[in-house]
Amino acid sequence: MRGFLTASTTAIKYKGLLATTRTTSPSTLYIFQRNMSESSKTKSESEWRAVLNKEQFRILRQKGTEPAGSGKYDKFHEEGVYSCAGCGTPLYKSTTKFNSGCGWPAFFDAIPGAVARHTDSSFGMQRTEITCTACGGHLGHVFKGEGFNTPTDERYCVNSVSLTFKDESK
């Protein structure tokens, strides 16, 4: 599904399966499923505190944000895969990363089924929060229609703390 354009993504749990639906147009629907008993990476709050450092816990589990320009992946341009720092699920390919100048790593698309979207009405505004589909970890927000020259006209604005990186050449 390389080059997959995303209009909306929804994650649902049904009969022990995690189903992620993704539409690219009103007439197109893709469904990705994973068995929750095999792939669920959820933990209790105390378990998360034991495996995440303080800043990772604040951002991934408490929906925090790192200061703009402070993250190690903002100006990072190696080829590879960015994964969830909480559970290790691959989220983004470096081929979808671009320089938006926003101060956080920006991607124009996620690996299909890896990132869920939720309405975020905090701070008196409405935005679209993005989370890891596997563990629910907060990644950041996605914005549409900003005029970036990308295939999706979307900007996944992601906290570096929410990510790990694996070089594809190794």
N, C-alpha and C positions, 0 to 999 in steps of 0.2 A: 504494500500500500504506500509506496514511496510517492511523495508529492501530494499527499492527502490534504485537501483543503477543509478546514473546520469552520462550521457556522455555529454549532452548539454541541455541548457534550453534557450528558447526564449519567450519573452512576446510581444504580439501584441494586438492592439485595433482594433476591427472590429465590426461595427454596434452596438456600445454601449456596447459591451462585451469585457472584458479583457480575452484573451485566452493565456494561457501559454502552450507551447508545450515542451515536454521533451522526449528525445530519450535515450534509453539504448543500442541500437544496430541499425545498419542500417535498420533492418526490424521491429523495435518496436517503436511506437509513442503513447504517452499519451497526451491528451488535457484536461486542466482544464479551466473552464470558470467561470467568475463572472460578474454580471451585474454592469457596471460602475456607473450607477445612484444610486445604492444601497450601493456599497462598496467603491467608490472612496473617498480617504482621502486626496486629493490634496488641497493645500492652496496657497494663494499668498505669496510672500516673506515677506510682512509686517505681515501677519497672522502667518507664521512660526516663525518670530522673537518674536512675542508676546507669543507663547506657548513653545518655546525651550529656554534653557539657552544659553549663548554665545558660550560655547564649543560644545554643541549639534548642534547649528546652523552651526558652522564652519565645523564640520565633516559631519553631515547629509546632509546639503544643499550646502556646498561649497567644498565638497569632500576632507576634511582635514584628517589628521591622528594624533592620539594621540601618545605620545612618548612610545616606547617599554617598557614593564614592569610597566607602570603607571596605567593601567586599573584595575578596581575592579573585573572583571570577569576572568582575566588571570589565576589565581591560585584558582579559586572558583570551588568547586566540589559538590554542592548540587544537588538533583534531582528535576527537574522541567522543565519549558519551558522558553526560551529566546524569547522576543518579540522586535519589532521595538520601539525604544524610541520616534520616531516621531509620529507614528499612532497606536501603540499597536498591530499590526498584529503579531501573533505567527510565528517565523522564524525557530528556532532550538529546538530540544529536548536535554536535558542533556545527554541522552544515546548516542548521536553522538559527544559529546565533548571529546577531548583527549588532552594530554599534548604534544605539539609539540616543546616546548622550544623556540618558536619564540618571545615571549614577548607580544603576543596578544591572546585572546581566539581563539581556533582552533576547528573546527567541520569538520567531514568527509562527512556530508550530511545535507541538509536543509529540512524543511517540504515541501512536494510537492506543487509547485505553488507559494511559498512564496518569493522566491529570484530569481531575474533576473540577467542575465550576459550580460556584454557589453565590447567591446574592449576598452582598455585604452592605448593610445599611449603617455602618458605624460612622462616627464623626460627622453626622448630619448630611451625608451624601450617599449615593447609591453607586457601588462598584461591583465588579465580578471578582470574587476571591477564587484563587486556584489552590487546590490541595492534591497531595499524592493520593491516588485512588486506592492504593494498597493499605496505607497506614493512617491516612487522614491528616498527615502533617501539612501545616500551612506553608505554602511556597511563596505567595505574593498575590498579585492581581494581574488580570489580563485586560487590555484596552483595545478597542476597535475603532477604526476610522480616523486614525491620527495622521494619515497621509504618508507613512513610511513606504518606501519602494520595496515591498515584500509581497510574496505571492498571496498572503492571506489578509493583508492590511490589519494585522493584529500584532500587539506587543505583549508578550508574556514577561512581565516585570518581576524578576525572581530574586529573592534574598540569597546571596552567596552562601550564607550559613546553612541554608536548607539543602545545599548541594554538595556532592563529592564529584570528582572527575576521574575518569579512567582513559588513559591514552590508548587509542586504537592500534597504534603501531607496535605495541609491546606484546 
